[in-house]
Amino acid sequence: MLRIAVVGSGPSGVYTAQSLVEQSAVTEVRVDVLDRLPCPYGLVRYGVAPDHEKIKSLQNNLRTVLEDDRVRFLGHVEVGPGGVSPELLLRLYHAVVYCVGAKSDRHLGIPGEELPGSFSATEFVSWYSAHPDSDPGGFVLGARSAVVIGAGNVAVDVARMLARGADELRSTDVPQSALGALAVSRVREVHMAARRGPSQARFTTKELRELGALPGADVTVRVDELARDPDFVDPAGLPGPVRRNVEVMRGWVGRAERPGARRLHLRFYLRPVEILERDGRVGAVRFERTTPDGGGGVLGTGTYEDIEAHLVLRAVGYLGVPPLGLPFDPATGTVPHTAGRVRRAGVPSPGEYVAGWIKRGPTGVIGTNRPCAKETVSSLLADAPRLAGRTVPAEPLDALRELGLRPVTWRGWLAIERAEAELGRSLGRGSVKIPDWDGLLSASGDAG
């Protein structure tokens, strides 16, 4: 029997476990899915906006895999400092697949980026998603104007959450602390700024249309900015998804604004050059106006515009961070590999594999993880005869507990789910996430 550890219980990790049990027709396998958090599902739980219930329902598909008799969830298991080293994992398992994602975010690299009131979109998403590493009181939304820098789906998500009213989110699992902060939010103006044009934005049409359907907010666009994009003026030659985006934005031109509604401004051809300080914190963002260079990029024009902002969220991409004990290529933010086999000093390292963003970089959608995982698992199973020759403990969980770790099993996760449902009932809501480590571990009951 082949014992395999999968590090990470997000989509890439669960799809890897699924591929292992589905493809291993000849070799019997047992898979332990390890996660630093006591809760499974990774970015599906802690990265998908709470009002995206259809995407969040993917948890049901992931649950089916984790409830397979050949798969075991072990949460609250740190791989790295204070936890399990890669060397020890290789002594406990025949193979280890790292599916640890891209944990950091890109910076703008401009003056003022570290001022109070300037955050990554990742930090904001973690706050309203109740990630236990975030501060439940970390965002007091006293700002009147917010700027979101970026033109992808994450930028759209955080802009939409700022423009939504708290009453619209009561039916979601957003934590009570975040719901309370949103209820007293003074944000009335949200600016989403992109350095290139509307035809080059990376959000999906579905996300874009949601902005135009917000009950308490109006979307505005500027004709002069849209007209700079030749493909916006004549979208006939654009690929279908991009053309649909353009058509949605064309429909917003001249749209009447409702008295008292929040305003969500989509701005284009603006490159951030400085975050300006007012009274010791963020006061505005200075942008240089850009213009198309004819080759898909932009050129600076030497003219500038300041947009008032008391809250700045950058949504310009994720970065992989070096997993402890594994080789790492800082240029790509990935672990060097060949078809998922980790390379050390240029050659495959027996028993070590990668899948997901740490393998290919932070690209693609949730479904992209399926073929990525399948490729890695095919490599692993091709190596199975050699891997199975190593002797490993019959029960690695015993060794983990001897290290002083207190893994949360699937039973513990189900207890957390019940506690969150009960919390929601006590607040007159549906299930509400527990936002802190102590609360999660206490609710799990079987940690240790």
C-alpha positions in Angstrom: 0.0 0.0 0.0 1.2 3.5 -0.9 0.9 6.2 1.8 0.8 9.7 0.4 0.7 13.1 2.1 -1.0 16.0 0.2 0.0 19.3 1.8 -2.9 21.8 1.3 -6.7 21.1 1.3 -7.7 23.8 -1.3 -8.9 22.8 -4.7 -5.5 21.7 -6.0 -4.9 19.5 -2.9 -8.3 17.9 -3.0 -8.2 17.3 -6.8 -4.8 15.7 -6.2 -6.3 13.4 -3.6 -9.2 12.6 -6.0 -6.9 11.8 -8.9 -4.8 9.6 -6.6 -7.8 7.4 -5.6 -9.3 7.4 -9.1 -6.1 6.7 -11.1 -4.6 4.1 -8.7 -6.3 1.1 -10.3 -3.4 -1.2 -9.6 -1.7 0.4 -6.6 -3.7 0.7 -3.3 -3.3 4.1 -1.9 -4.1 6.0 1.4 -4.0 9.7 1.2 -3.6 12.1 4.2 -4.6 15.7 3.2 -2.7 18.0 5.6 -3.6 21.7 6.2 -2.2 24.4 8.5 -5.8 25.5 9.2 -8.3 23.4 11.1 -10.8 23.9 8.2 -10.6 22.4 4.7 -11.2 23.9 1.2 -8.5 26.6 1.1 -9.5 29.6 -1.1 -13.0 28.2 -1.7 -13.7 28.9 2.0 -11.3 31.8 2.5 -11.0 33.5 -0.9 -14.4 33.3 -2.6 -16.6 36.3 -1.8 -19.5 35.4 0.6 -22.1 36.6 -1.9 -20.8 34.1 -4.5 -22.9 31.2 -3.3 -22.7 29.2 -6.5 -18.9 29.1 -6.4 -18.8 28.5 -2.7 -21.1 25.4 -3.3 -18.0 23.8 -4.8 -17.3 22.8 -1.2 -19.8 20.1 -1.7 -17.8 18.5 -4.5 -14.6 18.8 -2.4 -16.4 17.3 0.6 -17.2 14.2 -1.4 -13.5 13.6 -2.0 -12.5 14.2 1.7 -15.2 11.8 2.9 -13.8 8.9 0.7 -12.6 6.1 2.9 -9.1 6.2 1.3 -8.7 9.9 2.1 -8.2 11.5 5.5 -8.2 15.2 6.4 -5.7 16.3 9.1 -6.1 20.0 9.8 -4.1 22.2 12.2 -0.8 20.5 10.9 1.9 23.1 10.2 4.5 22.0 7.6 7.5 24.2 8.3 8.8 26.0 11.4 7.3 24.6 14.6 5.7 21.8 12.7 6.7 19.0 10.3 9.7 19.3 8.1 9.7 18.0 4.5 12.4 15.6 5.6 10.2 14.1 8.3 7.2 13.9 5.9 9.3 11.8 3.6 10.1 9.4 6.4 6.4 9.1 7.3 5.0 8.8 3.7 6.1 7.2 0.5 5.4 10.5 -1.3 4.5 14.0 -0.5 2.6 16.4 -2.9 2.8 20.1 -2.0 -0.3 22.1 -3.0 0.4 25.2 -1.0 -0.7 27.9 -3.4 0.7 31.4 -3.6 0.5 32.9 -0.1 1.8 36.4 -0.7 0.7 39.3 -2.9 2.4 41.7 -5.3 3.3 45.2 -4.2 3.0 48.3 -6.3 6.5 49.5 -5.4 5.4 53.2 -5.1 6.0 55.8 -2.3 3.4 55.7 0.4 2.4 52.1 -0.1 3.0 51.3 3.6 0.9 54.2 4.9 -1.9 53.3 7.4 -5.0 52.7 5.3 -3.1 51.0 2.5 -3.7 47.2 2.3 -3.5 44.3 -0.1 -6.8 43.0 -1.4 -5.8 39.7 0.1 -5.9 41.2 3.6 -9.4 42.6 3.0 -10.6 39.3 1.5 -9.2 37.4 4.5 -11.0 39.8 6.9 -14.5 39.4 5.3 -13.9 35.7 4.8 -13.1 35.2 8.6 -9.6 33.8 8.0 -8.2 33.1 11.5 -4.9 34.9 10.7 -6.7 38.2 10.1 -7.7 40.7 12.8 -11.5 40.6 13.1 -11.4 44.3 14.0 -8.8 45.1 11.4 -11.0 47.2 9.0 -12.9 50.0 10.5 -14.5 51.5 7.4 -14.6 55.1 8.4 -13.3 56.0 5.0 -15.6 58.0 2.7 -13.7 57.2 -0.5 -11.8 54.0 -1.4 -9.5 53.1 -4.3 -9.1 49.6 -5.6 -6.1 49.2 -7.8 -6.4 46.4 -10.4 -8.7 45.1 -13.1 -9.2 41.4 -12.3 -11.8 39.4 -10.5 -10.3 40.0 -7.1 -10.5 43.8 -7.7 -14.1 43.4 -8.7 -14.8 41.3 -5.6 -13.4 43.8 -3.1 -15.0 46.8 -4.9 -18.4 45.0 -4.9 -18.1 44.2 -1.1 -17.3 47.8 -0.4 -20.3 49.0 -2.4 -22.7 46.5 -0.9 -24.9 47.3 2.0 -24.7 45.1 5.1 -28.3 44.0 4.8 -27.4 42.4 1.4 -24.8 40.3 3.2 -26.8 39.1 6.2 -27.8 35.9 4.4 -24.2 35.0 3.7 -21.6 33.4 6.1 -19.6 36.7 6.5 -18.5 36.9 10.1 -20.5 39.0 12.5 -17.6 41.4 13.2 -17.2 42.2 9.4 -21.0 42.5 9.0 -21.1 45.0 11.8 -18.2 47.1 10.4 -19.9 47.1 6.9 -23.2 48.2 8.5 -21.6 51.4 9.8 -19.3 51.9 6.8 -19.1 55.5 5.6 -17.7 54.5 2.2 -19.8 56.3 -0.5 -17.3 56.4 -3.4 -15.4 53.4 -4.7 -12.9 53.9 -7.5 -11.5 50.8 -9.4 -8.5 51.9 -11.4 -6.7 50.0 -14.2 -3.5 51.1 -16.0 -4.7 49.8 -19.3 -7.9 49.9 -21.2 -11.3 48.2 -20.9 -10.7 45.6 -23.5 -7.6 44.4 -21.6 -9.2 44.1 -18.2 -9.1 40.6 -16.8 -12.4 40.3 -15.0 -15.1 38.0 -16.2 -18.4 39.1 -17.7 -20.3 37.5 -14.9 -18.4 39.5 -12.3 -18.7 42.7 -14.3 -22.5 42.3 -14.7 -22.8 41.9 -10.9 -21.5 45.4 -10.4 -24.2 46.8 -12.5 -26.9 44.9 -10.6 -26.0 46.1 -7.1 -29.2 47.4 -5.5 -27.6 50.2 -3.5 -24.8 51.3 -5.9 -24.5 52.9 -9.3 -21.6 52.1 -11.7 -20.1 55.0 -13.7 -17.6 55.0 -16.6 -16.0 57.9 -18.4 -16.5 58.1 -22.1 -13.2 59.9 -22.7 -11.3 57.0 -21.1 -13.2 54.3 -22.9 -12.7 56.0 -26.2 -8.9 55.8 -25.9 -9.2 52.0 -26.4 -9.5 51.3 -30.2 -11.0 47.9 -29.4 -13.7 49.5 -27.2 -14.6 51.8 -30.1 -14.8 48.9 -32.5 -15.1 45.6 -30.6 -16.0 43.4 -33.6 -12.6 41.7 -33.8 -12.4 40.9 -30.0 -12.6 37.4 -28.6 -16.1 36.6 -27.3 -15.5 37.0 -23.5 -13.7 40.3 -24.0 -16.3 41.6 -26.5 -19.1 40.8 -23.9 -17.2 42.8 -21.3 -17.0 45.7 -23.7 -20.7 45.5 -24.5 -21.6 45.6 -20.8 -19.5 48.7 -20.2 -20.9 50.3 -23.4 -24.3 49.9 -21.8 -23.3 51.9 -18.8 -22.4 55.0 -20.7 -24.8 57.8 -19.8 -26.6 55.7 -17.2 -28.6 57.8 -14.8 -27.4 57.9 -11.1 -29.8 57.4 -8.3 -29.9 59.9 -5.4 -28.3 58.5 -2.3 -26.8 55.5 -4.0 -23.1 54.7 -3.5 -21.0 55.3 -6.6 -18.6 52.7 -8.1 -16.3 54.3 -10.6 -14.6 52.2 -13.2 -11.5 54.1 -14.3 -9.0 53.2 -17.1 -5.6 54.3 -18.3 -4.4 55.3 -14.8 -1.1 54.1 -13.4 -0.5 54.6 -9.7 2.7 56.5 -8.9 2.3 57.6 -5.3 0.0 57.2 -2.3 -0.3 60.6 -0.7 -0.3 61.1 3.0 -2.9 63.2 4.9 -2.8 63.4 8.7 -0.4 60.5 9.0 -2.4 58.0 6.8 -3.7 57.5 3.3 -5.3 60.6 1.9 -5.2 60.2 -1.9 -3.7 58.2 -4.7 -1.7 60.0 -7.5 -2.1 58.4 -10.9 -0.3 59.1 -14.1 -2.6 59.1 -17.1 -1.5 56.5 -19.7 -2.3 55.9 -23.3 -2.1 52.8 -25.6 1.3 52.2 -27.1 -0.2 50.2 -30.1 1.3 46.9 -28.9 -0.9 46.0 -26.0 1.0 48.1 -23.4 0.7 51.7 -22.3 2.9 54.8 -22.2 2.9 57.5 -19.6 1.6 60.9 -20.7 3.2 63.0 -18.0 -0.2 64.3 -16.8 -1.5 63.3 -13.4 -4.7 63.0 -11.4 -5.2 62.7 -7.7 -8.1 60.6 -6.4 -9.2 61.2 -2.8 -8.9 57.9 -0.9 -8.9 57.0 2.8 -8.6 53.3 2.0 -6.5 51.8 -0.7 -6.6 48.1 -1.7 -4.2 46.8 -4.2 -5.3 43.8 -6.3 -2.4 43.3 -8.7 -1.7 39.6 -8.3 -0.4 36.9 -6.0 3.2 35.7 -5.4 4.4 32.3 -4.3 6.6 32.1 -1.3 9.4 29.6 -0.7 8.1 26.5 1.0 10.5 25.6 3.8 13.0 22.9 2.7 12.0 22.9 -1.0 13.9 24.5 -3.9 12.3 27.7 -5.1 12.5 29.9 -8.2 11.9 33.5 -7.1 11.6 34.7 -10.7 8.5 32.5 -11.3 7.4 32.1 -7.6 7.2 28.3 -8.2 9.1 25.2 -7.2 11.2 23.8 -10.0 9.6 20.6 -11.4 9.2 18.3 -14.3 5.6 17.3 -14.9 5.1 17.8 -11.1 8.2 16.0 -9.9 10.2 18.4 -7.7 13.7 19.0 -9.0 16.7 19.4 -6.6 19.9 20.5 -8.2 18.3 19.9 -11.6 17.2 16.3 -11.1 13.9 14.8 -9.8 13.8 14.4 -6.0 12.3 10.9 -5.2 9.0 11.2 -3.5 8.5 15.0 -3.7 5.9 16.5 -6.0 4.0 19.8 -6.5 0.5 20.8 -7.9 -1.5 24.0 -8.1 -0.1 27.5 -8.0 3.2 26.5 -6.4 3.7 24.4 -9.5 2.5 26.6 -12.3 2.1 30.1 -10.7 -1.0 32.0 -9.7 -2.9 31.5 -13.0 -6.2 30.0 -14.1 -9.5 29.4 -12.4 -10.5 26.7 -9.8 -11.1 24.2 -12.6 -7.6 24.6 -13.9 -6.4 22.7 -10.9 -7.9 19.4 -12.2 -5.6 18.8 -15.2 -2.7 20.2 -13.2 -3.3 17.7 -10.4 -3.9 14.8 -12.9 -0.5 15.4 -14.5 1.3 15.4 -11.2 -0.5 12.2 -10.0 0.3 10.5 -13.3 4.0 11.2 -12.6 3.7 10.0 -9.0 1.9 6.7 -10.0 4.5 6.1 -12.7 7.1 6.3 -9.9 5.0 4.1 -7.5 7.0 0.8 -7.9 10.1 2.6 -6.7 8.4 4.6 -4.0 6.7 1.6 -2.5 10.0 0.0 -1.8 10.6 2.3 1.2 9.4 1.4 4.6 7.2 3.9 6.3 5.2 3.9 9.6 1.9 2.1 9.5 0.2 5.1 11.2 1.8 8.5 10.5 -0.8 10.2 12.7 0.9 8.7 15.7 4.2 10.3 14.8 2.6 13.7 14.2 1.1 13.6 17.7 4.4 12.6 19.2 5.7 15.9 17.8 3.2 17.7 20.0 0.9 18.5 17.1 -2.9 18.4 17.7 -4.4 17.5 14.3 -8.1 18.3 13.7 -9.7 15.3 12.0 -12.7 15.3 9.7 -14.9 14.7 12.8 -13.4 17.9 14.3 -14.2 19.8 11.1 -17.8 18.6 11.2 -18.0 19.9 14.7 -16.8 23.3 13.5 -19.5 23.3 10.9 -22.2 22.5 13.5 -20.8 25.3 15.7 -21.0 27.8 12.9 -24.5 26.8 12.1 -25.5 27.2 15.8 -23.7 30.6 15.8 -25.7 31.7 12.8 -29.0 30.6 14.5 -28.2 32.5 17.6 -27.7 35.7 15.5 -30.9 35.1 13.4 -28.8 34.3 10.3 -27.7 31.3 8.3 -24.3 29.6 9.1 -21.8 32.3 10.2 -18.0 31.6 10.2 -16.0 31.5 13.4 -13.2 34.1 12.7 -10.5 33.1 15.3 -8.1 30.3 16.0 -9.3 29.7 19.6 -12.9 29.6 18.5 -12.2 27.1 15.7 -10.0 24.8 17.8 -12.5 24.9 20.7 -15.4 24.1 18.4 -13.5 21.2 16.8 -13.5 19.3 20.1 -11.0 16.6 19.0 -7.9 18.7 18.4 -5.4 16.6 20.2 
